[in-house]
Amino acid sequence: MRVVRRRRGVRKHCAPQRAALENFKMSDDPRKLLREMFDAAVGAASPARCVPAHLPVPPKGRTIVVGAGKAAAAMAAAVEEHYKGVVEGLIVTRYEHGALTKHIEVVEASHPVPDAAGREAAARVLAKVQGLTSNDLVLALISGGGSALLALPAPGVSLEEKQIVNKALLKSGATISEMNCVRKHLSAIKGGRLARAAAPARVVALMISDVPGDDLSVIASGPTVPDATTREEALAVIAKYKIDAPAAVLAHLNSPDCETPKPGDPIFSKVENILIATPQGSLDAAAAVARKAGFTPCILGDLEGESRDVALVHAGIAKQMALHGQPFEPPCAIISGGETTVTVRGNGKGGRDAEFLLGLTLALEGFGGVSAIACDTDGIDGSEDNAGAIMTADSFARAQKLGVDLKALFADNDAYTAFEKLGDLVVTGPTRTNVNDFRVILVPKRA
């Protein structure tokens, strides 16, 4: 392995970069455009917009509505407004993400670390789909966050033991796919087990994707989707990130009984999983806003990786555009989504979007009049009260003037405090949808 060591000290732009800086023109109101793009991305995934067109025809028997996720309550409200038949059921969503419904009960529980409310709601969801007939329909409303909200531990594993593993995974830097592989094998309802419990009823799952690549089995850990991962892979994730898992968890994962239903299992013959909103759809909606404002959109797609590493890559692309007009001539809007990770080493506050944006701020240091936004489309960045933050061309200079040590805060994983001091947090409250991270970098036209 090649190790590259960088000299410490103040980073300076080379002569060509300094010359280029003098030719850039600041956008008149980048904040307004950045927020318009974020709002368009969120709006494209609104359950009120995307649920009605995908509702199935009512069955001869009952329609039981169940589900989980940050968008589940808003999806349930859209079902009640537009479904042509009689519905009953139960969904579970994150605290403060509820919605008013008449026939579908809404229960709120903890995310990202599951709690007793989620465990009890998941048990009730599982019970509601049992004992149905082939004339009945289970309408499952699935969105991001469902993994933690459907917190029904497998037999022999306690909620507390599952919480220990979940907290450790969240801090480890594991990808969403890796975390959900473990979650599925520690669950009595995820990884296709909800569909197995509902047989022989027909199952139609409406899904809002919050995962890179829109892998159905990863969204909310795939309660209605066959699971191709194995318990051996779950154990490998535990080992890879050196998770100090309780003995009961390890014993369960080492037992063949913990294996999930696999592709080809006949229980899935009457299951239909439908993607009704995706991260790409939201990126496209934001790109349309950018294009209308005169910025050429450059969509990088759904990205994974450490937030601070992804920030460095984005900074490099922004500089290449600004200095050389590659791959597009400014004005450009660099747009990306996906789900990055943060390996927590400090004691600060802030989610992966604020961490990304602080890394970008340090990498650019006001370069070229560039501005940016990074927010979680569910309105909550990590466990804080903000959706994310905005970086303006003068963020780095303002921090210096205010005596805010951005580098020290970055080292302490304290991006929330950095942008709070700058007055640049984006606070929306729960959006009641979730297509994951949203990032835009505006590279303005050279004067």
BAMI-78885 format. One line per field, with one value per residue (C-alpha): z, y, x negated. Coordinates in nm, 2 decimals. Layout:
BAMI-78885
Z Z; ...
Y Y; ...
X X; ...
This chain:
BAMI-78885
Z 0.00; -0.10; 0.18; 0.07; 0.33; 0.29; 0.44; 0.71; 0.69; 0.52; 0.17; -0.10; -0.45; -0.73; -0.96; -1.24; -0.97; -0.82; -1.16; -1.23; -0.90; -1.01; -1.32; -1.14; -1.08; -0.76; -0.82; -0.71; -0.48; -0.47; -0.14; -0.31; -0.61; -0.38; -0.17; -0.48; -0.61; -0.27; -0.25; -0.60; -0.51; -0.20; -0.39; -0.66; -0.39; -0.21; -0.13; -0.22; -0.57; -0.62; -0.44; -0.62; -0.97; -0.82; -0.61; -0.69; -0.77; -0.45; -0.39; -0.32; 0.04; 0.29; 0.22; 0.51; 0.50; 0.68; 0.65; 0.79; 0.72; 0.74; 0.45; 0.57; 0.74; 0.45; 0.22; 0.44; 0.42; 0.04; 0.03; 0.24; 0.01; -0.33; -0.27; -0.41; -0.15; 0.23; 0.42; 0.77; 0.91; 1.09; 0.99; 1.20; 1.13; 1.30; 1.59; 1.46; 1.11; 1.17; 0.96; 1.02; 0.91; 0.98; 0.91; 0.92; 1.26; 1.28; 1.54; 1.60; 1.71; 1.73; 1.45; 1.38; 1.70; 1.76; 2.07; 2.25; 2.06; 1.73; 1.86; 1.98; 1.65; 1.44; 1.63; 1.57; 1.20; 1.17; 1.35; 1.12; 0.80; 0.95; 0.89; 0.57; 0.26; -0.11; -0.16; 0.07; -0.02; 0.19; 0.08; 0.22; 0.24; 0.26; 0.27; 0.42; 0.79; 0.80; 0.91; 1.25; 1.29; 1.22; 1.53; 1.60; 1.71; 1.61; 1.87; 2.13; 2.06; 2.29; 2.18; 2.40; 2.23; 1.88; 1.99; 2.09; 1.74; 1.56; 1.75; 1.68; 1.31; 1.29; 1.42; 1.23; 0.88; 0.75; 0.43; 0.43; 0.25; 0.51; 0.80; 0.65; 0.59; 0.96; 1.05; 0.83; 0.99; 1.34; 1.26; 1.27; 1.01; 0.76; 0.49; 0.32; 0.64; 0.63; 0.29; 0.42; 0.71; 0.47; 0.24; 0.08; 0.05; -0.24; -0.14; -0.32; -0.18; -0.27; -0.21; -0.19; -0.24; -0.02; -0.13; -0.40; -0.70; -0.58; -0.45; -0.33; -0.08; 0.10; 0.12; 0.49; 0.48; 0.23; 0.45; 0.13; -0.08; -0.11; 0.05; -0.13; 0.16; 0.41; 0.77; 0.69; 0.53; 0.83; 1.05; 0.81; 0.85; 1.23; 1.20; 0.94; 1.16; 1.49; 1.64; 2.00; 1.95; 2.24; 2.27; 2.19; 1.86; 1.76; 1.86; 1.65; 1.34; 1.37; 1.36; 1.03; 1.17; 1.13; 0.75; 0.55; 0.26; -0.07; -0.43; -0.59; -0.28; -0.38; -0.11; -0.33; -0.63; -0.52; -0.42; -0.63; -0.52; -0.70; -0.69; -0.68; -0.61; -0.65; -0.58; -0.95; -1.00; -0.74; -0.89; -1.23; -1.07; -0.92; -1.26; -1.42; -1.18; -1.24; -1.62; -1.59; -1.39; -1.66; -1.49; -1.69; -1.46; -1.41; -1.23; -1.06; -0.94; -0.62; -0.43; -0.13; 0.08; 0.37; 0.37; 0.39; 0.10; -0.12; -0.04; -0.17; -0.49; -0.54; -0.47; -0.73; -0.99; -0.91; -0.95; -1.28; -1.41; -1.29; -1.42; -1.73; -1.83; -1.79; -1.81; -1.86; -1.90; -1.61; -1.50; -1.38; -1.11; -0.98; -0.84; -0.65; -0.41; -0.24; 0.11; 0.25; 0.58; 0.88; 1.09; 1.42; 1.59; 1.77; 2.01; 1.81; 1.65; 1.29; 1.03; 0.71; 0.50; 0.73; 0.75; 0.37; 0.35; 0.61; 0.43; 0.10; 0.27; 0.39; 0.05; -0.14; 0.11; -0.09; -0.43; -0.73; -0.59; -0.55; -0.32; -0.22; -0.03; 0.13; 0.30; 0.38; 0.20; 0.51; 0.68; 0.95; 0.90; 1.13; 1.47; 1.48; 1.41; 1.07; 0.72; 0.64; 0.56; 0.30; 0.21; 0.04; -0.13; 0.18; 0.44; 0.51; 0.53; 0.76; 0.99; 1.02; 1.10; 1.37; 1.52; 1.43; 1.39; 1.11; 1.10; 1.47; 1.45; 1.15; 1.34; 1.62; 1.38; 1.48; 1.15; 1.31; 1.54; 1.25; 1.04; 1.34; 1.42; 1.06; 1.06; 0.76; 0.89; 0.68; 0.91; 0.74; 0.99; 0.88; 0.51; 0.54; 0.25; 0.21; -0.10; 0.09; 0.06; -0.18; -0.27; -0.52; -0.59; -0.80; -1.01; -1.15; -1.49; -1.53; -1.59
Y 0.00; 0.34; 0.60; 0.96; 1.21; 1.58; 1.87; 2.05; 2.42; 2.67; 2.57; 2.83; 2.85; 2.84; 3.14; 3.02; 2.96; 3.30; 3.46; 3.26; 3.37; 3.73; 3.66; 3.49; 3.67; 3.59; 3.47; 3.74; 3.51; 3.15; 3.07; 3.12; 2.90; 2.63; 2.61; 2.61; 2.31; 2.13; 2.20; 2.06; 1.74; 1.69; 1.78; 1.52; 1.25; 1.38; 1.09; 1.30; 1.32; 0.97; 0.74; 0.78; 0.66; 0.33; 0.22; -0.13; -0.23; -0.33; -0.71; -0.92; -0.95; -0.71; -0.45; -0.43; -0.14; -0.18; -0.02; 0.17; 0.45; 0.83; 0.87; 0.60; 0.84; 1.07; 0.77; 0.63; 0.97; 0.96; 0.61; 0.71; 1.00; 0.82; 0.44; 0.32; 0.06; 0.03; 0.02; -0.07; -0.12; 0.02; 0.20; 0.31; 0.62; 0.83; 1.06; 1.39; 1.24; 1.15; 1.25; 1.27; 0.95; 0.81; 0.44; 0.36; 0.38; 0.58; 0.49; 0.69; 0.53; 0.60; 0.64; 0.56; 0.36; 0.14; 0.16; -0.02; 0.17; 0.04; -0.31; -0.32; -0.16; -0.41; -0.70; -0.56; -0.51; -0.87; -0.99; -0.78; -0.97; -1.32; -1.54; -1.37; -1.55; -1.54; -1.29; -1.03; -0.76; -0.64; -0.29; -0.23; 0.13; 0.12; 0.40; 0.48; 0.45; 0.14; -0.07; 0.09; 0.15; -0.22; -0.32; -0.67; -0.87; -1.23; -1.50; -1.51; -1.15; -0.87; -0.51; -0.39; -0.63; -0.52; -0.15; -0.22; -0.35; -0.08; 0.20; 0.04; 0.01; 0.37; 0.49; 0.24; 0.38; 0.08; 0.13; 0.12; -0.22; -0.36; -0.24; -0.37; -0.71; -0.74; -0.59; -0.84; -1.14; -1.00; -0.94; -1.13; -0.91; -0.78; -0.95; -1.09; -1.21; -0.98; -1.12; -1.48; -1.39; -1.25; -1.55; -1.65; -1.30; -1.08; -0.82; -0.49; -0.28; 0.08; 0.18; 0.51; 0.44; 0.60; 0.37; 0.40; 0.19; 0.15; -0.20; -0.31; -0.56; -0.27; -0.02; -0.06; -0.39; -0.53; -0.67; -0.78; -0.86; -1.19; -1.15; -1.27; -1.19; -1.46; -1.49; -1.55; -1.21; -1.05; -1.21; -1.08; -0.72; -0.76; -0.88; -0.61; -0.32; -0.49; -0.47; -0.59; -0.78; -0.95; -1.32; -1.37; -1.18; -1.39; -1.71; -1.62; -1.53; -1.86; -2.06; -2.17; -2.08; -1.71; -1.73; -1.51; -1.62; -1.63; -1.54; -1.81; -1.89; -1.95; -1.72; -1.43; -1.54; -1.31; -1.02; -0.71; -0.44; -0.11; 0.18; 0.50; 0.76; 0.74; 0.96; 0.99; 1.14; 1.40; 1.48; 1.53; 1.77; 1.98; 1.97; 2.12; 2.41; 2.47; 2.46; 2.72; 2.94; 2.92; 2.66; 2.35; 2.05; 1.79; 1.49; 1.26; 1.02; 0.83; 0.82; 0.63; 0.67; 0.88; 1.22; 1.40; 1.20; 1.26; 1.63; 1.63; 1.47; 1.72; 2.01; 1.87; 1.86; 2.21; 2.34; 2.16; 2.32; 2.66; 2.66; 2.45; 2.42; 2.04; 1.84; 2.14; 2.51; 2.72; 2.82; 2.47; 2.29; 1.98; 1.76; 1.43; 1.21; 0.88; 0.80; 0.88; 0.76; 0.92; 0.73; 0.91; 0.99; 1.31; 1.43; 1.69; 1.72; 1.69; 1.43; 1.32; 1.62; 1.88; 1.68; 1.68; 2.05; 2.14; 1.92; 2.10; 2.44; 2.35; 2.21; 2.52; 2.80; 3.04; 2.93; 3.09; 3.21; 2.86; 2.79; 2.47; 2.30; 1.95; 1.83; 1.51; 1.50; 1.37; 1.70; 1.55; 1.53; 1.25; 1.30; 1.68; 1.93; 2.05; 1.91; 2.02; 2.35; 2.60; 2.71; 3.04; 3.17; 3.37; 3.10; 3.03; 3.40; 3.47; 3.19; 3.34; 3.68; 3.53; 3.33; 3.00; 2.73; 2.52; 2.27; 2.20; 2.15; 1.92; 1.71; 1.68; 1.58; 1.90; 2.03; 2.13; 2.38; 2.52; 2.61; 2.71; 2.98; 3.09; 3.11; 2.87; 2.57; 2.46; 2.38; 2.25; 2.01; 1.66; 1.65; 1.32; 1.17; 1.03; 0.98; 1.03; 1.29; 1.58; 1.79; 2.08; 2.29; 2.60; 2.70; 3.05; 3.19; 3.37; 3.74
X 0.00; -0.14; -0.12; -0.12; -0.21; -0.12; -0.31; -0.12; -0.06; 0.16; 0.27; 0.21; 0.35; 0.09; 0.04; 0.29; 0.55; 0.50; 0.54; 0.85; 1.00; 0.99; 1.20; 1.49; 1.82; 2.02; 2.37; 2.62; 2.82; 2.68; 2.87; 3.21; 3.12; 2.97; 3.28; 3.51; 3.31; 3.34; 3.71; 3.76; 3.57; 3.79; 4.11; 4.04; 4.05; 4.36; 4.60; 4.89; 4.74; 4.61; 4.85; 5.19; 5.08; 4.95; 5.25; 5.38; 5.73; 5.92; 5.94; 6.24; 6.14; 5.98; 5.71; 5.46; 5.22; 4.89; 4.55; 4.26; 4.03; 3.99; 4.24; 4.48; 4.73; 4.76; 4.79; 5.07; 5.25; 5.22; 5.37; 5.67; 5.73; 5.70; 5.77; 6.10; 6.16; 6.19; 5.86; 5.74; 5.39; 5.09; 4.77; 4.48; 4.28; 4.01; 4.10; 4.25; 4.30; 4.67; 4.97; 5.35; 5.53; 5.87; 5.84; 5.47; 5.31; 4.99; 4.73; 4.42; 4.09; 3.72; 3.47; 3.19; 3.15; 3.47; 3.67; 3.95; 4.22; 4.08; 4.05; 4.41; 4.54; 4.34; 4.49; 4.84; 4.76; 4.65; 4.97; 5.19; 5.08; 5.11; 5.41; 5.51; 5.66; 5.58; 5.87; 5.70; 5.44; 5.15; 5.05; 4.71; 4.58; 4.20; 3.95; 3.61; 3.58; 3.79; 3.50; 3.48; 3.85; 3.95; 3.75; 3.87; 3.56; 3.53; 3.60; 3.32; 3.21; 3.32; 3.40; 3.11; 2.87; 2.99; 2.95; 2.59; 2.51; 2.70; 2.52; 2.18; 2.26; 2.37; 2.04; 1.83; 1.85; 2.03; 2.23; 2.61; 2.60; 2.37; 2.58; 2.90; 2.74; 2.68; 3.02; 3.21; 3.05; 3.13; 3.49; 3.82; 3.99; 3.73; 3.54; 3.86; 4.01; 4.31; 4.40; 4.37; 4.60; 4.86; 4.89; 5.12; 5.25; 5.14; 4.87; 4.81; 4.53; 4.50; 4.14; 3.96; 3.59; 3.32; 3.04; 2.77; 2.87; 3.23; 3.17; 3.52; 3.37; 3.19; 3.47; 3.59; 3.40; 3.65; 3.94; 4.12; 3.82; 3.62; 3.27; 2.97; 2.73; 2.63; 2.57; 2.20; 2.19; 2.35; 2.08; 1.82; 1.96; 1.94; 1.58; 1.48; 1.58; 1.47; 1.82; 1.83; 2.15; 2.33; 2.30; 2.67; 2.63; 2.33; 2.50; 2.80; 2.59; 2.40; 2.73; 2.88; 3.22; 3.15; 3.13; 3.37; 3.60; 3.41; 3.48; 3.69; 3.88; 4.25; 4.37; 4.28; 4.49; 4.78; 4.55; 4.51; 4.26; 4.30; 4.06; 4.26; 3.99; 3.61; 3.31; 3.25; 3.60; 3.51; 3.18; 3.35; 3.60; 3.32; 3.14; 3.44; 3.44; 3.07; 3.11; 3.39; 3.16; 2.89; 2.67; 2.56; 2.64; 2.38; 2.54; 2.29; 2.55; 2.58; 2.25; 2.12; 1.80; 1.67; 1.83; 1.50; 1.35; 1.65; 1.61; 1.25; 1.37; 1.64; 1.40; 1.17; 1.45; 1.55; 1.20; 1.15; 1.47; 1.38; 1.02; 1.05; 1.41; 1.41; 1.62; 1.85; 1.80; 1.94; 2.19; 2.25; 2.44; 2.27; 2.55; 2.52; 2.71; 2.66; 2.56; 2.22; 2.09; 1.91; 1.66; 1.70; 1.37; 1.47; 1.73; 1.91; 2.26; 2.36; 2.47; 2.31; 2.44; 2.29; 1.97; 1.95; 2.01; 1.75; 1.50; 1.59; 1.56; 1.21; 1.11; 1.22; 1.15; 1.36; 1.23; 1.38; 1.71; 1.83; 2.14; 2.31; 2.58; 2.58; 2.90; 3.08; 3.41; 3.60; 3.52; 3.30; 2.92; 2.82; 2.98; 2.98; 3.26; 3.12; 3.16; 2.81; 2.63; 2.53; 2.18; 2.13; 1.82; 1.73; 1.80; 1.43; 1.35; 1.65; 1.54; 1.19; 1.34; 1.56; 1.28; 1.44; 1.18; 1.33; 1.04; 1.07; 1.44; 1.39; 1.15; 1.41; 1.69; 1.86; 1.99; 2.32; 2.15; 1.95; 2.25; 2.46; 2.19; 2.20; 2.58; 2.59; 2.78; 3.08; 3.37; 3.69; 3.84; 3.95; 4.03; 4.21; 4.03; 3.67; 3.46; 3.14; 2.86; 2.88; 2.58; 2.54; 2.23; 2.28; 1.97; 2.05; 1.96; 1.63; 1.67
